[in-house]
């Protein structure tokens, strides 16, 4: 039988090993490293800012008539092609942003699930360790009583 010191494993290392095992089960597309998280976060922030800037430009600045100094709001005065272009550009921007944000949310959900499973595994390991230590104490007590 191995020495008890060899059998004892640091709880943190059990948690880390369990998380690595669960993390490796996540589909590669949704496996986020720290660098990937930073890149995606800044991409989403910049893309959202561009979306807002273009939205303001298309809705308020570009459609302003300098002669009347009012926004054009009737289809008689706005060419249909321009209006459809604005809608198409805004839709493409928003769809791309929605897909990226959904990708981030799904990846973080996978990561959270891996953390929870790893925590459960580490807790179970800790429980087994306590039970083993209690059995060992009882065995030592029984031997001590036999010697008395």
Secondary structure, DSSP 8 states (H G I E B T S, - for coil): ---HHHH---HHHHHHHHHHHHHHTS-GGG---HHHHHHHHHHHHHHHHHHHHHHHIIIIITTEETTTTEE--STTTS-HHHHHHHHHHHHHHHHHHHHHHHHHHHHHHHHHHHHHHHHHHHHHHHHHHHHHHHHHHHHHHHHHHHH-
